[in-house]
Amino acid sequence: MKPYHTFKSISHIVYQEIKDFIQLNYKIQVSAKTSKGLEESFDILEESIKVHYYKKGTLLFQSSSTNQTYANLVSDISKKFSLNTFDEIEEKPTEIPSDVKYHIGCDESGAGETFGSMFLGCVIVDADNLKNIQQIFDIQNIKILEEHEILEKYDAIKKYCKIFEKKCNASEIDETSKNTLLDRKYKELINDAISGKENVCVIIDDYGIQRELKLFLDNLSTLGNTVIVEHKADEKYAICQAASVVARKERFEEMRNINKEFSIQDETGEKIYPGSGNAGNPQTAQYLEAFMNLYPGKELPTFVRRKWSNAQKILKEKSNQKISRFFEEWLFCIHVIFGFDAKWCFPSV
């Protein structure tokens, strides 16, 4: 669930009823107003939940995305007062058996990028330390975290988790389908993580898992383990967020090195860097075009995924330009040698 949840168009009377409903089960403490548009704020004590009611009728709840009390309270209020919620209440995480001894989370980084490798992260933590991992993650979407924040969380989780990782470089991704590669590498990672252990819970995002990994996970289940395959697992489970941090940290480090080693200067003298390598980032296309203009006879750098559509498009454009230049030079030679314009033979040139 998101770390905030809003209800719209709440009258003062309904707000008071909701406040009274909360006070039936929890202790609250009213806070000082922090803005002119704010009607009232209060904390739900011992539950780390803040509530803000605004004069325009918006009721805002704030807490950690992993706080189950917060998720249950928002759901109960929505049902009891028949509210049309502004934010969709997301599917609750799957209930994990209480006797699980080890929790394993999996996630990857760089799966859809044009530059650099794809990194897979896998972490395992014993049941006693799971709460320590949950306390590290107080937001739902960790993809918004900056590099220094990722490094801080990595340093925090490695105190409690055993970390496993795999790297798939650009050429590997070009040679096979991304999902087939993910299946193979995750199978290796999970095998390493669970070696010698029993009664584990494996949680992985459903990226489009194929037959090889599905059979492997099904076999784990038949051996008495818990397997959870869900969309957006990295937004529901702290253990998957930890795995995501591992993968993103490796990806950040590689892209930092790529930018140091492979910067180029265009004809104007401007330095151009590969950047994040994201397919939708204009800097990615700018770098590819500048590289091919400067080094028309060279292969693209090894960190470029050549089969990606944006790389293919630029390669095709450059190939067409070469063919066009060849014909132009050939026609010029005909003109010089024979003294006539040969373009009439090729009207489309």
One Martini backbone bead per residue (centre of mass of N, CA, C, O) as a GRO file, in nm:
protein
  349
    1MET     BB    1   0.100   0.033   0.016
    2LYS     BB    2   0.079   0.344   0.035
    3PRO     BB    3   0.207   0.613   0.242
    4TYR     BB    4  -0.073   0.718   0.131
    5HIS     BB    5  -0.425   0.831   0.195
    6THR     BB    6  -0.726   0.941   0.023
    7PHE     BB    7  -1.017   1.135   0.096
    8LYS     BB    8  -1.294   1.276  -0.055
    9SER     BB    9  -1.545   1.479   0.038
   10ILE     BB   10  -1.535   1.543   0.359
   11SER     BB   11  -1.721   1.611   0.598
   12HIS     BB   12  -1.727   1.720   0.919
   13ILE     BB   13  -1.916   1.499   1.024
   14VAL     BB   14  -1.766   1.254   0.905
   15TYR     BB   15  -1.498   1.311   1.034
   16GLN     BB   16  -1.597   1.279   1.328
   17GLU     BB   17  -1.682   0.983   1.294
   18ILE     BB   18  -1.402   0.875   1.220
   19LYS     BB   19  -1.260   0.970   1.476
   20ASP     BB   20  -1.439   0.808   1.672
   21PHE     BB   21  -1.371   0.531   1.551
   22ILE     BB   22  -1.070   0.539   1.615
   23GLN     BB   23  -1.105   0.586   1.935
   24LEU     BB   24  -1.213   0.297   2.001
   25ASN     BB   25  -0.897   0.163   1.937
   26TYR     BB   26  -0.737   0.442   1.973
   27LYS     BB   27  -0.489   0.662   2.042
   28ILE     BB   28  -0.482   1.021   2.042
   29GLN     BB   29  -0.302   1.322   1.903
   30VAL     BB   30  -0.322   1.646   1.872
   31SER     BB   31  -0.205   1.880   1.642
   32ALA     BB   32  -0.061   2.132   1.513
   33LYS     BB   33  -0.099   2.366   1.287
   34THR     BB   34   0.073   2.405   0.950
   35SER     BB   35  -0.182   2.525   0.787
   36LYS     BB   36  -0.449   2.702   0.658
   37GLY     BB   37  -0.595   2.437   0.518
   38LEU     BB   38  -0.597   2.317   0.803
   39GLU     BB   39  -0.805   2.175   1.043
   40GLU     BB   40  -0.669   1.880   1.129
   41SER     BB   41  -0.444   1.692   1.347
   42PHE     BB   42  -0.331   1.343   1.408
   43ASP     BB   43  -0.211   1.089   1.618
   44ILE     BB   44  -0.154   0.744   1.625
   45LEU     BB   45  -0.066   0.588   1.883
   46GLU     BB   46   0.173   0.326   1.839
   47GLU     BB   47   0.126   0.327   1.489
   48SER     BB   48   0.243   0.541   1.290
   49ILE     BB   49  -0.010   0.754   1.242
   50LYS     BB   50  -0.131   1.007   1.023
   51VAL     BB   51  -0.380   1.278   1.039
   52HIS     BB   52  -0.551   1.482   0.781
   53TYR     BB   53  -0.771   1.772   0.779
   54TYR     BB   54  -0.927   1.959   0.530
   55LYS     BB   55  -1.129   2.225   0.440
   56LYS     BB   56  -1.192   2.077   0.146
   57GLY     BB   57  -1.225   1.749   0.243
   58THR     BB   58  -0.951   1.620   0.295
   59LEU     BB   59  -0.833   1.287   0.383
   60LEU     BB   60  -0.520   1.205   0.544
   61PHE     BB   61  -0.302   0.924   0.533
   62GLN     BB   62   0.002   0.827   0.723
   63SER     BB   63   0.259   0.575   0.643
   64SER     BB   64   0.384   0.286   0.617
   65SER     BB   65   0.364   0.052   0.363
   66THR     BB   66   0.408  -0.194   0.595
   67ASN     BB   67   0.157  -0.108   0.764
   68GLN     BB   68  -0.106  -0.304   0.857
   69THR     BB   69  -0.281  -0.118   1.033
   70TYR     BB   70  -0.318   0.100   0.820
   71ALA     BB   71  -0.450  -0.076   0.602
   72ASN     BB   72  -0.691  -0.172   0.775
   73LEU     BB   73  -0.808   0.107   0.850
   74VAL     BB   74  -0.869   0.210   0.566
   75SER     BB   75  -1.054  -0.024   0.490
   76ASP     BB   76  -1.263   0.007   0.720
   77ILE     BB   77  -1.352   0.298   0.653
   78SER     BB   78  -1.446   0.249   0.365
   79LYS     BB   79  -1.671   0.042   0.444
   80LYS     BB   80  -1.831   0.183   0.678
   81PHE     BB   81  -1.862   0.474   0.494
   82SER     BB   82  -1.887   0.438   0.189
   83LEU     BB   83  -1.626   0.517   0.024
   84ASN     BB   84  -1.482   0.703  -0.232
   85THR     BB   85  -1.178   0.654  -0.333
   86PHE     BB   86  -0.902   0.811  -0.459
   87ASP     BB   87  -0.743   0.571  -0.369
   88GLU     BB   88  -0.646   0.269  -0.433
   89ILE     BB   89  -0.681  -0.027  -0.282
   90GLU     BB   90  -0.455  -0.251  -0.241
   91GLU     BB   91  -0.340  -0.544  -0.247
   92LYS     BB   92  -0.269  -0.761  -0.025
   93PRO     BB   93  -0.054  -0.936   0.106
   94THR     BB   94   0.040  -1.238   0.146
   95GLU     BB   95   0.010  -1.481   0.362
   96ILE     BB   96   0.252  -1.583   0.595
   97PRO     BB   97   0.371  -1.826   0.753
   98SER     BB   98   0.483  -1.847   1.090
   99ASP     BB   99   0.703  -2.100   1.032
  100VAL     BB  100   0.901  -1.945   0.886
  101LYS     BB  101   1.260  -1.922   0.865
  102TYR     BB  102   1.291  -1.801   0.563
  103HIS     BB  103   1.352  -1.503   0.366
  104ILE     BB  104   1.304  -1.448   0.008
  105GLY     BB  105   1.425  -1.201  -0.222
  106CYS     BB  106   1.340  -1.067  -0.556
  107ASP     BB  107   1.527  -0.860  -0.797
  108GLU     BB  108   1.562  -0.611  -1.060
  109SER     BB  109   1.797  -0.423  -1.280
  110GLY     BB  110   1.785  -0.311  -1.617
  111ALA     BB  111   1.583  -0.463  -1.814
  112GLY     BB  112   1.500  -0.193  -2.019
  113GLU     BB  113   1.772  -0.104  -2.104
  114THR     BB  114   2.028  -0.001  -2.334
  115PHE     BB  115   2.241   0.026  -2.111
  116GLY     BB  116   2.393  -0.223  -1.983
  117SER     BB  117   2.325  -0.421  -1.728
  118MET     BB  118   2.164  -0.685  -1.566
  119PHE     BB  119   2.041  -0.708  -1.229
  120LEU     BB  120   2.036  -0.954  -0.970
  121GLY     BB  121   1.857  -0.986  -0.663
  122CYS     BB  122   1.929  -1.166  -0.345
  123VAL     BB  123   1.770  -1.229  -0.027
  124ILE     BB  124   1.842  -1.351   0.311
  125VAL     BB  125   1.631  -1.403   0.604
  126ASP     BB  126   1.555  -1.446   0.910
  127ALA     BB  127   1.276  -1.423   1.098
  128ASP     BB  128   1.403  -1.241   1.329
  129ASN     BB  129   1.507  -1.008   1.099
  130LEU     BB  130   1.263  -0.895   0.936
  131LYS     BB  131   1.193  -0.634   1.096
  132ASN     BB  132   1.456  -0.485   1.026
  133ILE     BB  133   1.388  -0.462   0.726
  134GLN     BB  134   1.112  -0.316   0.745
  135GLN     BB  135   1.235  -0.053   0.887
  136ILE     BB  136   1.401   0.050   0.633
  137PHE     BB  137   1.112   0.060   0.481
  138ASP     BB  138   0.902   0.371   0.422
  139ILE     BB  139   0.843   0.302   0.118
  140GLN     BB  140   0.711   0.187  -0.180
  141ASN     BB  141   0.883   0.354  -0.401
  142ILE     BB  142   1.223   0.294  -0.458
  143LYS     BB  143   1.271   0.428  -0.749
  144ILE     BB  144   1.307   0.732  -0.620
  145LEU     BB  145   1.578   0.680  -0.527
  146GLU     BB  146   1.879   0.772  -0.470
  147GLU     BB  147   2.197   0.667  -0.467
  148HIS     BB  148   2.263   0.736  -0.165
  149GLU     BB  149   2.010   0.584  -0.055
  150ILE     BB  150   2.083   0.304  -0.157
  151LEU     BB  151   2.353   0.280  -0.001
  152GLU     BB  152   2.232   0.307   0.280
  153LYS     BB  153   2.043   0.056   0.261
  154TYR     BB  154   2.259  -0.149   0.200
  155ASP     BB  155   2.417  -0.116   0.467
  156ALA     BB  156   2.170  -0.203   0.641
  157ILE     BB  157   2.091  -0.493   0.523
  158LYS     BB  158   2.377  -0.645   0.551
  159LYS     BB  159   2.340  -0.700   0.863
  160TYR     BB  160   2.085  -0.925   0.802
  161CYS     BB  161   2.178  -1.023   0.518
  162LYS     BB  162   2.210  -1.238   0.254
  163ILE     BB  163   2.391  -1.194  -0.052
  164PHE     BB  164   2.280  -1.208  -0.397
  165GLU     BB  165   2.417  -1.211  -0.743
  166LYS     BB  166   2.356  -1.106  -1.093
  167LYS     BB  167   2.498  -1.082  -1.426
  168CYS     BB  168   2.377  -0.928  -1.739
  169ASN     BB  169   2.496  -0.862  -2.023
  170ALA     BB  170   2.439  -0.728  -2.328
  171SER     BB  171   2.506  -0.984  -2.498
  172GLU     BB  172   2.317  -1.179  -2.350
  173ILE     BB  173   2.054  -1.019  -2.415
  174ASP     BB  174   2.090  -1.041  -2.729
  175GLU     BB  175   2.090  -1.374  -2.741
  176THR     BB  176   1.828  -1.354  -2.559
  177SER     BB  177   1.567  -1.358  -2.375
  178LYS     BB  178   1.492  -1.195  -2.096
  179ASN     BB  179   1.310  -1.412  -1.948
  180THR     BB  180   1.499  -1.651  -1.985
  181LEU     BB  181   1.732  -1.524  -1.827
  182LEU     BB  182   1.582  -1.481  -1.563
  183ASP     BB  183   1.510  -1.769  -1.504
  184ARG     BB  184   1.800  -1.883  -1.490
  185LYS     BB  185   1.921  -1.686  -1.273
  186TYR     BB  186   1.710  -1.729  -1.046
  187LYS     BB  187   1.758  -2.026  -1.008
  188GLU     BB  188   2.051  -1.992  -0.914
  189LEU     BB  189   2.006  -1.800  -0.676
  190ILE     BB  190   1.801  -1.967  -0.509
  191ASN     BB  191   1.979  -2.214  -0.479
  192ASP     BB  192   2.197  -2.068  -0.315
  193ALA     BB  193   2.012  -1.959  -0.081
  194ILE     BB  194   1.876  -2.259   0.005
  195SER     BB  195   2.116  -2.401   0.087
  196GLY     BB  196   2.044  -2.609   0.361
  197LYS     BB  197   1.737  -2.528   0.361
  198GLU     BB  198   1.418  -2.486   0.531
  199ASN     BB  199   1.132  -2.332   0.533
  200VAL     BB  200   1.075  -2.127   0.292
  201CYS     BB  201   1.032  -1.789   0.151
  202VAL     BB  202   0.951  -1.703  -0.181
  203ILE     BB  203   0.988  -1.380  -0.347
  204ILE     BB  204   0.847  -1.274  -0.669
  205ASP     BB  205   0.823  -1.117  -0.953
  206ASP     BB  206   0.590  -1.100  -1.225
  207TYR     BB  207   0.752  -1.080  -1.545
  208GLY     BB  208   0.699  -1.366  -1.701
  209ILE     BB  209   0.718  -1.647  -1.614
  210GLN     BB  210   0.849  -1.947  -1.706
  211ARG     BB  211   0.879  -2.283  -1.714
  212GLU     BB  212   1.149  -2.330  -1.568
  213LEU     BB  213   1.083  -2.165  -1.306
  214LYS     BB  214   0.806  -2.280  -1.240
  215LEU     BB  215   0.899  -2.570  -1.182
  216PHE     BB  216   1.093  -2.497  -0.956
  217LEU     BB  217   0.880  -2.359  -0.767
  218ASP     BB  218   0.687  -2.600  -0.749
  219ASN     BB  219   0.894  -2.784  -0.610
  220LEU     BB  220   0.927  -2.617  -0.356
  221SER     BB  221   0.634  -2.645  -0.260
  222THR     BB  222   0.633  -2.965  -0.235
  223LEU     BB  223   0.866  -2.928   0.006
  224GLY     BB  224   0.721  -2.696   0.207
  225ASN     BB  225   0.725  -2.429   0.072
  226THR     BB  226   0.705  -2.079   0.003
  227VAL     BB  227   0.539  -1.923  -0.284
  228ILE     BB  228   0.563  -1.587  -0.431
  229VAL     BB  229   0.384  -1.456  -0.722
  230GLU     BB  230   0.394  -1.101  -0.794
  231HIS     BB  231   0.292  -0.809  -0.863
  232LYS     BB  232   0.474  -0.571  -0.716
  233ALA     BB  233   0.660  -0.693  -0.483
  234ASP     BB  234   0.843  -0.425  -0.430
  235GLU     BB  235   0.570  -0.288  -0.282
  236LYS     BB  236   0.494  -0.525  -0.051
  237TYR     BB  237   0.799  -0.629   0.013
  238ALA     BB  238   1.085  -0.582   0.189
  239ILE     BB  239   1.259  -0.817   0.073
  240CYS     BB  240   1.235  -0.705  -0.223
  241GLN     BB  241   1.353  -0.427  -0.168
  242ALA     BB  242   1.629  -0.534  -0.089
  243ALA     BB  243   1.688  -0.667  -0.365
  244SER     BB  244   1.664  -0.404  -0.527
  245VAL     BB  245   1.901  -0.260  -0.395
  246VAL     BB  246   2.118  -0.453  -0.489
  247ALA     BB  247   2.070  -0.416  -0.796
  248ARG     BB  248   2.089  -0.100  -0.806
  249LYS     BB  249   2.374  -0.069  -0.697
  250GLU     BB  250   2.516  -0.220  -0.930
  251ARG     BB  251   2.408  -0.039  -1.156
  252PHE     BB  252   2.520   0.231  -1.062
  253GLU     BB  253   2.819   0.148  -1.071
  254GLU     BB  254   2.837   0.079  -1.369
  255MET     BB  255   2.736   0.354  -1.488
  256ARG     BB  256   2.960   0.520  -1.365
  257ASN     BB  257   3.192   0.378  -1.521
  258ILE     BB  258   3.085   0.425  -1.808
  259ASN     BB  259   3.091   0.740  -1.793
  260LYS     BB  260   3.399   0.758  -1.747
  261GLU     BB  261   3.503   0.577  -2.005
  262PHE     BB  262   3.265   0.669  -2.252
  263SER     BB  263   3.316   0.944  -2.318
  264ILE     BB  264   3.245   1.209  -2.558
  265GLN     BB  265   3.324   1.419  -2.843
  266ASP     BB  266   3.207   1.639  -3.039
  267GLU     BB  267   3.248   1.874  -3.286
  268THR     BB  268   3.216   2.110  -3.053
  269GLY     BB  269   3.340   1.970  -2.769
  270GLU     BB  270   3.121   1.822  -2.639
  271LYS     BB  271   3.031   1.634  -2.374
  272ILE     BB  272   2.924   1.287  -2.386
  273TYR     BB  273   2.701   1.080  -2.209
  274PRO     BB  274   2.525   0.793  -2.143
  275GLY     BB  275   2.408   0.782  -1.863
  276SER     BB  276   2.141   0.575  -1.772
  277GLY     BB  277   2.023   0.410  -2.043
  278ASN     BB  278   1.747   0.495  -2.100
  279ALA     BB  279   1.527   0.471  -2.359
  280GLY     BB  280   1.365   0.756  -2.276
  281ASN     BB  281   1.634   0.903  -2.286
  282PRO     BB  282   1.774   1.147  -2.481
  283GLN     BB  283   2.077   1.078  -2.412
  284THR     BB  284   2.087   0.805  -2.554
  285ALA     BB  285   2.053   0.903  -2.849
  286GLN     BB  286   2.277   1.114  -2.845
  287TYR     BB  287   2.509   0.914  -2.803
  288LEU     BB  288   2.467   0.728  -3.046
  289GLU     BB  289   2.490   0.947  -3.266
  290ALA     BB  290   2.768   1.059  -3.188
  291PHE     BB  291   2.928   0.797  -3.216
  292MET     BB  292   2.853   0.739  -3.525
  293ASN     BB  293   2.975   1.007  -3.630
  294LEU     BB  294   3.272   0.967  -3.516
  295TYR     BB  295   3.243   0.621  -3.565
  296PRO     BB  296   3.137   0.477  -3.848
  297GLY     BB  297   3.336   0.200  -3.838
  298LYS     BB  298   3.235   0.125  -3.560
  299GLU     BB  299   3.151  -0.039  -3.304
  300LEU     BB  300   2.962  -0.062  -3.060
  301PRO     BB  301   2.963  -0.063  -2.754
  302THR     BB  302   2.939  -0.328  -2.524
  303PHE     BB  303   2.696  -0.180  -2.349
  304VAL     BB  304   2.516  -0.218  -2.595
  305ARG     BB  305   2.190  -0.297  -2.697
  306ARG     BB  306   2.138  -0.383  -3.022
  307LYS     BB  307   1.825  -0.499  -3.016
  308TRP     BB  308   1.720  -0.245  -2.949
  309SER     BB  309   1.512  -0.029  -3.104
  310ASN     BB  310   1.681   0.238  -3.086
  311ALA     BB  311   1.943   0.115  -3.196
  312GLN     BB  312   1.826   0.002  -3.461
  313LYS     BB  313   1.730   0.271  -3.580
  314ILE     BB  314   2.009   0.409  -3.597
  315LEU     BB  315   2.151   0.190  -3.762
  316LYS     BB  316   1.963   0.214  -4.008
  317GLU     BB  317   2.009   0.512  -4.072
  318LYS     BB  318   2.318   0.485  -4.118
  319SER     BB  319   2.299   0.275  -4.344
  320ASN     BB  320   2.136   0.453  -4.542
  321GLN     BB  321   2.348   0.678  -4.555
  322LYS     BB  322   2.576   0.507  -4.680
  323ILE     BB  323   2.427   0.427  -4.936
  324SER     BB  324   2.375   0.715  -5.035
  325ARG     BB  325   2.676   0.802  -5.047
  326PHE     BB  326   2.767   0.589  -5.249
  327PHE     BB  327   2.587   0.685  -5.488
  328GLU     BB  328   2.689   0.974  -5.501
  329GLU     BB  329   2.985   0.898  -5.561
  330TRP     BB  330   2.930   0.726  -5.812
  331LEU     BB  331   2.789   0.949  -5.983
  332PHE     BB  332   3.028   1.141  -5.979
  333CYS     BB  333   3.225   0.958  -6.129
  334ILE     BB  334   3.060   0.933  -6.391
  335HIS     BB  335   3.065   1.234  -6.453
  336VAL     BB  336   3.375   1.267  -6.472
  337ILE     BB  337   3.440   1.039  -6.683
  338PHE     BB  338   3.174   1.081  -6.899
  339GLY     BB  339   3.009   1.366  -6.878
  340PHE     BB  340   2.742   1.262  -6.724
  341ASP     BB  341   2.422   1.235  -6.591
  342ALA     BB  342   2.309   0.941  -6.403
  343LYS     BB  343   2.028   1.006  -6.262
  344TRP     BB  344   1.827   0.910  -6.482
  345CYS     BB  345   1.872   0.601  -6.397
  346PHE     BB  346   1.813   0.718  -6.077
  347PRO     BB  347   1.552   0.902  -5.976
  348SER     BB  348   1.565   0.831  -5.652
  349VAL     BB  349   1.869   0.956  -5.585
   0.00000   0.00000   0.00000
